[in-house]
Amino acid sequence: MKFLIGTILFTISFSFIFLWGYKRAQYLPYDWQMKLLKKSKNKVLKSLEKNKKLSFYEVKNICKSIKIKTIKGVLNIKNIDKFASTLMQNMVDERLVITKIEKGERVYYKA
């Protein structure tokens, strides 16, 4: 009887620890997130200086090319659409870029 109860308690605790660790591993540490954000913002601003305007498709391609090297390997962005739209919305809020819609597509100009 004690063996059965011990086995059940061990299984429950092991499952809890395993699931908690798995969920925790799904998020990047804050400093890596900031590093990805700064790199992508700088690249977008540099290409805006060169081209004067960028489409959302070009911004997504810039974000796709950004990678940072860590101890665990090379990190890149998983959800490109969400990251690019959040990045550009933050840049609009900071008044670094201006958004216009041309031919049904978002286009960004340097402010």
N, C-alpha and C positions, 0 to 999 in steps of 0.2 A: 504494500500500500504506500509506504513512504517513497519507494522507488518510483512509483507511478506519479505521485504528486511532484516529486523532484524533477522528473522528466518533463512534466507539463510546464512547471515554472521555468525551467531552463529554456524550453522551446519558446515560450512567450517572451522571455527577456532577450534571448538571442534574436528573435524576429524583430522586436522593437528596436534594438541597437542597429541591426542590419538596415532596416527601412529608414531610420533616422539618418544614418550615414549616407545612404543612397540619395535621399532628398537633399541633404546638405551638399553633396558633391555636384548637384546640378547647377549651382550658382557659382559664378566667378568671384574671387575676392575683390574687395572694393578698390584696391590700388591697381589691379589689373584692368578693371572696368574703366577707371579714370585714364589709364595709359592708352587703352584702345580709343577712348573718346577724344583725348587730346591729339593723338596721331591722326585720327580721321578728320578732326576739325581743321588741323593745320594743312592737311593735304587738300581739303576742299577749298580752303581760302587761297592756297597757292594756285590751284587750277582756275579759280575765279579771277585771279589777277591776270593770268595768261589769256583766258578765253572770254572774259567779260560776262558770260552767261553759261549756266549749266542746266541741263535737264535732269529730272529725277532719275532717269535711267543712267546717266553719267555718274551721278552721286552714288548710286548703288554699285556701279563698277569700281569706283574709288574705294568704297567701304569693303568690297570683296577682296581687294588687293592688300588690305592692311592686316598684318600679322605681328604678334609680339612673341619673343622667345622667352620661355620660362624654364624652370628646372624640369618640369614635367614634359616639355616639348614646345612645339609651336602652337599658339592659340590664334584662331581666327573667329570671325563673327558667325553665329549659326543662323539667326533669323535676320537676314539682310534687310528685308522690306521694313520691318518694325524698327530696326536700329537706324536705318537711313532716314525714315520719316521723323523719328524722335530727335535725331541729331539736327536735321534741318529746321524743325519746329523750335528747338532751343536756340538755334542761330537766328531765327526770325525774332524770337522773343528778346534776344540780346541786341537786336538791331544791327547785326553784322551783314545780313542779306535781306533782299526784298523778293517776295514771291509774286509771280504773275502767271496767269494761265494763258497759254498760246496754243491754238489748235488742239485743245482738249488735253494738254499736257502741262504739268507744273514746270515752270522755268524759274531759276534763281539768279538774281543779279546782285552784284556787290553794292552795299549801301553807301 
